[in-house]
Amino acid sequence: DAGITQSPRHKVTETGTPVTLRCHQTENHRYMYWYRQDPGHGLRLIHYSYGVKDTDKGEVSDGYSVSRSKTEDFLLTLESATSSQTSVYFCAIRDRVDGELFFGEGSRLTVL
Amino acid sequence: DAKTTQPPSMDCAEGRAANLPCNHSTISGNEYVYWYRQIHSQGPQYIIHGLKNNETNEMASLIITEDRKSSTLILPHATLRDTAVYYCIVRVAQDDKIIFGKGTRLHILP
């Protein structure tokens, strides 16, 4: 299994509070991704990174920011959480250009 | 936007071959076809990918039509553990932005 750890795995928070999800990898892979998954929508790309300090937007980036200050960590931040951001968040990593994605176990976020 | 079309759901009897179709009629010459699956709320898992030729590994076979406008993922002897959502993705190798569609929910029937 790829060495990917997401934290926290479960979080309940209130509307308006900031939340940061962490994705940590031990594989030294270049590419990292954040997806969210909701019933009826499948997996949707939020942000991705193609190197340290290099990030770009995905399909549903509004309300989210990311940072990657070192290879092993990719942080997803919700500056002010809303109920529409209640979801399961998956991190993924990829090594080479044509390589496949390896996913973490997911983080379940509930915004009340 | 996802570049593929998959049926929302399919059934297959246990022990039979499961054939999952994917339509990618606008695929370009340098785009690969990738397949992933997601077993109930776990993180998705890579299965196989190919460009032009058919591919086989320990999990599945990938059959790509000669015009490359469609492909079929074959699970040769489906088991109950193959019940999952299967995603077909088309992308250029150099494209870092990887978009998933809604996939096909495969039910393996005992």
Chai-1 contact restraints between the chains, C-beta under 6 A:
chainA,res_idxA,chainB,res_idxB,connection_type,confidence,min_distance_angstrom,max_distance_angstrom,comment,restraint_id
A,G42,B,F100,contact,1.0,0.0,6.0,A-B,restraint_1
A,G42,B,K102,contact,1.0,0.0,6.0,A-B,restraint_2
A,G42,B,G103,contact,1.0,0.0,6.0,A-B,restraint_3
A,L43,B,F100,contact,1.0,0.0,6.0,A-B,restraint_4
A,L45,B,I99,contact,1.0,0.0,6.0,A-B,restraint_5
A,Y50,B,D96,contact,1.0,0.0,6.0,A-B,restraint_6
A,F90,B,G43,contact,1.0,0.0,6.0,A-B,restraint_7
A,V97,B,A93,contact,1.0,0.0,6.0,A-B,restraint_8
A,V97,B,Q94,contact,1.0,0.0,6.0,A-B,restraint_9
A,D98,B,A93,contact,1.0,0.0,6.0,A-B,restraint_10
A,E100,B,Y46,contact,1.0,0.0,6.0,A-B,restraint_11
A,F103,B,G43,contact,1.0,0.0,6.0,A-B,restraint_12
A,F103,B,P44,contact,1.0,0.0,6.0,A-B,restraint_13
A,G104,B,G43,contact,1.0,0.0,6.0,A-B,restraint_14
A,E105,B,G43,contact,1.0,0.0,6.0,A-B,restraint_15
A,G106,B,G43,contact,1.0,0.0,6.0,A-B,restraint_16
